[in-house]
């Protein structure tokens, strides 16, 4: 026979939901940190390109 699906106890459900919320916030934090790194890397690349262009003009 087919066994009926058992729902987790309320305490377990609450704990799992809290863990999911915390994990979502941690993923959001990492995503924002990566976006910040990406911006800094873009600025660095633009600065190096500008330096190469100026060096070529002077050179």
Contact map, one row per residue, 1 for C-alpha under 8 A:
11100000000000000000000000000000000000000000000000000000000
11110000000000000000000000000000000000000000000000000000000
11111000000000000000000000000000000000000000000000000000000
01111100000000000000000000000000000000000000000000000000000
00111110000000000000000000000000000000000000000000000000000
00011111000000000000000000000000000000000000000000000000000
00001111100000000000000000000000000000000000000000000000000
00000111110110000000000000000000000000000000000000000000000
00000011111110000000000000000000000000000000000000000000000
00000001111111000000000000000000000000000000000000000000000
00000000111111100000000000000000000000000000000000000000000
00000001111111110000000000000000000000000000000000000000000
00000001111111111000000000000000000000000000000000000000000
00000000011111111100000000000000000000000000000000000000000
00000000001111111110000000000000000000000000000000000000000
00000000000111111111000000000000000000000000000000000000000
00000000000011111111100000000000000000000000000000000000000
00000000000001111111110000000000000000000000000000000000000
00000000000000111111111000000000000000000000000000000000000
00000000000000011111111100000000000000000000000000000000000
00000000000000001111111110000000000000000000000000000000000
00000000000000000111111111000000000000000000000000000000000
00000000000000000011111111100000000000000000000000000000000
00000000000000000001111111110000000000000000000000000000000
00000000000000000000111111111000000000000000000000000000000
00000000000000000000011111111100000000000000000000000000000
00000000000000000000001111111110000000000000000000000000000
00000000000000000000000111111111000000000000000000000000000
00000000000000000000000011111111100000000000000000000000000
00000000000000000000000001111111110000000000000000000000000
00000000000000000000000000111111111000000000000000000000000
00000000000000000000000000011111111100000000000000000000000
00000000000000000000000000001111111110000000000000000000000
00000000000000000000000000000111111111000000000000000000000
00000000000000000000000000000011111111100000000000000000000
00000000000000000000000000000001111111110000000000000000000
00000000000000000000000000000000111111111000000000000000000
00000000000000000000000000000000011111111100000000000000000
00000000000000000000000000000000001111111110000000000000000
00000000000000000000000000000000000111111111000000000000000
00000000000000000000000000000000000011111111100000000000000
00000000000000000000000000000000000001111111110000000000000
00000000000000000000000000000000000000111111111000000000000
00000000000000000000000000000000000000011111111100000000000
00000000000000000000000000000000000000001111111110000000000
00000000000000000000000000000000000000000111111111000000000
00000000000000000000000000000000000000000011111111100000000
00000000000000000000000000000000000000000001111111110000000
00000000000000000000000000000000000000000000111111111000000
00000000000000000000000000000000000000000000011111111100000
00000000000000000000000000000000000000000000001111111110000
00000000000000000000000000000000000000000000000111111111000
00000000000000000000000000000000000000000000000011111111100
00000000000000000000000000000000000000000000000001111111110
00000000000000000000000000000000000000000000000000111111111
00000000000000000000000000000000000000000000000000011111111
00000000000000000000000000000000000000000000000000001111111
00000000000000000000000000000000000000000000000000000111111
00000000000000000000000000000000000000000000000000000011111
